[in-house]
Amino acid sequence: MTVVARLEVIPTRDGSMSGAVASAVGALEEFDVSYETTPTDTVIEADDPTEVFAAAEAAHRAVPDDRVITALEVDDQRTRTQHRRERVKSVERRLGHPAIRERQQSDDRRSQRPVEHWSHRSAGEIDRYGGPWNARTSVPGTSATESRGSESRYLQSKRRISH
């Protein structure tokens, strides 16, 4: 069995969070877990979900701030053992190259990219979704009368999808 989890420990503060994040990641050292910190989260791996939950709780408690938000997403693969690096290598085999790429950081690249400005559209034009553009509501595919109600058609469709 392999348990791979994604952990985010977020102190709610202004300024740098690196010290608080370092405290959270340092707390993982006390547990039988492997981990890798990325710019947005930390990936944890263990043989038992109990170890992952205990490590996540310790990381949460290690942050000294008044308010801390912690998110934990656990993938408990119970029928086979596949470690996190093996999962990445499987994707890389299908891609045919490493699953990492650095983007260009030049000003030339940024200036050559076409930019679509929605705010410059006029009422009655067709938006990129094939519906009428309504500059008043800034919601693609809705008319002014539809947007006057409590919910636009766009929000109604989002609500149906999310429930």
Backbone torsions as a table, in degrees:
resi	resn	phi	psi	omega
1	MET	NA	140.6	176.3
2	THR	-130.0	133.8	176.1
3	VAL	-115.8	120.8	176.1
4	VAL	-118.0	131.2	-176.9
5	ALA	-132.9	152.6	175.3
6	ARG	-111.6	121.8	-176.1
7	LEU	-118.7	130.0	172.5
8	GLU	-122.4	125.2	173.2
9	VAL	-120.0	114.8	-171.1
10	ILE	-121.3	108.4	173.1
11	PRO	-75.7	136.6	179.2
12	THR	-92.0	97.8	-177.8
13	ARG	-153.1	163.9	172.4
14	ASP	-89.0	150.2	176.6
15	GLY	88.2	-163.0	-174.7
16	SER	-67.1	138.1	176.8
17	MET	-107.9	0.9	-171.6
18	SER	-62.0	-36.0	178.9
19	GLY	-65.2	-43.9	178.8
20	ALA	-66.6	-41.5	178.5
21	VAL	-64.9	-39.1	177.3
22	ALA	-62.0	-37.9	176.9
23	SER	-63.0	-43.7	179.6
24	ALA	-64.0	-46.5	-179.7
25	VAL	-66.5	-38.3	177.6
26	GLY	-60.5	-32.5	179.1
27	ALA	-65.2	-24.1	179.7
28	LEU	-68.2	-21.8	-178.5
29	GLU	-60.5	-23.7	-177.0
30	GLU	-81.3	-0.1	-174.0
31	PHE	-122.0	159.7	180.0
32	ASP	-84.3	67.9	179.7
33	VAL	-133.0	152.5	167.1
34	SER	-98.5	149.7	177.5
35	TYR	-150.4	157.8	175.8
36	GLU	-142.5	122.9	179.8
37	THR	-91.8	133.0	177.6
38	THR	-113.7	176.8	178.8
39	PRO	-62.3	-22.0	-175.0
40	THR	-116.4	-16.6	-178.1
41	ASP	-164.7	-175.8	175.1
42	THR	-126.9	130.0	178.1
43	VAL	-95.1	126.7	-177.4
44	ILE	-115.4	143.2	176.7
45	GLU	-133.7	138.1	177.9
46	ALA	-152.0	172.6	177.9
47	ASP	-89.2	-16.6	-173.9
48	ASP	-136.1	133.5	179.9
49	PRO	-62.3	-29.0	178.5
50	THR	-59.6	-39.1	179.1
51	GLU	-66.0	-40.5	178.8
52	VAL	-63.8	-46.0	-179.5
53	PHE	-64.0	-40.1	178.9
54	ALA	-66.3	-41.6	178.7
55	ALA	-64.8	-40.8	179.2
56	ALA	-64.8	-40.4	178.0
57	GLU	-64.2	-41.7	178.7
58	ALA	-63.7	-40.1	178.3
59	ALA	-63.7	-42.2	178.4
60	HIS	-61.4	-46.8	-177.4
61	ARG	-71.5	-20.9	-177.9
62	ALA	-73.3	-17.3	-179.2
63	VAL	-83.8	121.1	-173.1
64	PRO	-82.8	3.8	-175.4
65	ASP	-70.2	162.7	179.0
66	ASP	-68.3	-31.6	-179.2
67	ARG	-136.3	129.4	-178.8
68	VAL	-134.3	132.8	176.0
69	ILE	-109.2	126.2	-179.1
70	THR	-123.6	131.9	176.5
71	ALA	-122.6	133.6	180.0
72	LEU	-131.9	125.1	177.5
73	GLU	-119.2	119.9	-172.2
74	VAL	-114.3	130.5	173.6
75	ASP	-112.9	102.6	-177.3
76	ASP	-101.3	95.1	-177.9
77	GLN	-89.0	101.7	-169.3
78	ARG	-87.6	-19.5	-174.1
79	THR	-99.0	-10.5	177.8
80	ARG	-153.4	163.4	178.9
81	THR	-107.1	116.1	174.8
82	GLN	-140.9	110.7	-176.9
83	HIS	-74.5	163.3	-174.0
84	ARG	-59.0	-40.0	179.5
85	ARG	-66.4	-35.6	177.1
86	GLU	-65.3	-36.1	178.5
87	ARG	-64.0	-42.8	179.0
88	VAL	-66.2	-43.0	179.3
89	LYS	-62.5	-34.7	177.0
90	SER	-62.3	-42.3	177.3
91	VAL	-66.1	-42.4	-179.2
92	GLU	-63.1	-36.6	177.0
93	ARG	-61.1	-41.7	179.1
94	ARG	-70.5	-35.7	177.1
95	LEU	-70.3	-35.1	-176.4
96	GLY	89.2	8.4	178.6
97	HIS	-162.2	166.3	178.4
98	PRO	-58.2	144.3	-177.4
99	ALA	-86.0	53.7	177.7
100	ILE	-149.8	143.5	178.4
101	ARG	-153.0	136.4	175.4
102	GLU	-94.5	133.8	178.5
103	ARG	-85.1	158.2	178.7
104	GLN	-71.8	142.9	-177.4
105	GLN	-115.1	27.2	-176.1
106	SER	-93.6	152.5	175.9
107	ASP	-67.9	-29.0	179.6
108	ASP	-61.6	-42.8	-179.0
109	ARG	-62.5	-41.9	-178.7
110	ARG	-65.4	-40.0	-177.3
111	SER	-75.0	-21.9	-178.9
112	GLN	-85.6	-15.1	-177.1
113	ARG	-75.7	130.8	178.4
114	PRO	-69.4	140.0	-179.5
115	VAL	-119.8	130.9	178.2
116	GLU	-102.7	121.7	-179.0
117	HIS	-101.6	105.4	180.0
118	TRP	-63.1	-32.9	-175.4
119	SER	-66.6	-17.1	-179.2
120	HIS	-88.8	1.1	179.5
121	ARG	-79.7	149.6	176.9
122	SER	-105.6	156.8	179.9
123	ALA	-57.4	139.8	179.3
124	GLY	97.2	-18.0	177.4
125	GLU	-71.4	160.8	178.8
126	ILE	-91.2	130.9	178.6
127	ASP	-84.2	178.2	-176.3
128	ARG	-70.3	-9.9	177.3
129	TYR	-95.6	2.5	176.9
130	GLY	89.3	2.8	-179.5
131	GLY	-106.7	172.9	179.4
132	PRO	-69.9	143.7	178.6
133	TRP	-92.7	130.3	179.0
134	ASN	-117.3	105.3	-176.6
135	ALA	-65.1	-26.8	-177.8
136	ARG	-67.2	-41.5	-175.6
137	THR	-95.5	-20.5	-175.8
138	SER	58.8	23.9	176.3
139	VAL	-115.2	115.9	-179.0
140	PRO	-57.1	134.9	172.4
141	GLY	85.6	5.5	179.0
142	THR	-113.0	150.6	175.9
143	SER	-99.7	168.2	-178.9
144	ALA	-61.8	-38.1	-179.1
145	THR	-69.9	-36.0	178.3
146	GLU	-65.7	-34.3	-175.3
147	SER	-80.5	-11.6	-179.4
148	ARG	-74.8	-21.9	178.4
149	GLY	-69.9	-174.2	-177.6
150	SER	-70.7	-27.6	178.3
151	GLU	-135.8	141.2	174.1
152	SER	-79.1	165.1	176.5
153	ARG	-58.9	-37.2	179.3
154	TYR	-60.4	-48.2	-179.7
155	LEU	-67.9	-35.9	177.2
156	GLN	-61.8	-41.8	179.1
157	SER	-67.3	-37.0	177.1
158	LYS	-63.6	-42.4	-179.9
159	ARG	-62.9	-41.3	179.4
160	ARG	-64.6	-37.0	-178.2
161	ILE	-71.3	-39.2	-172.7
162	SER	-80.1	-13.2	-177.7
163	HIS	-103.5	NA	NA
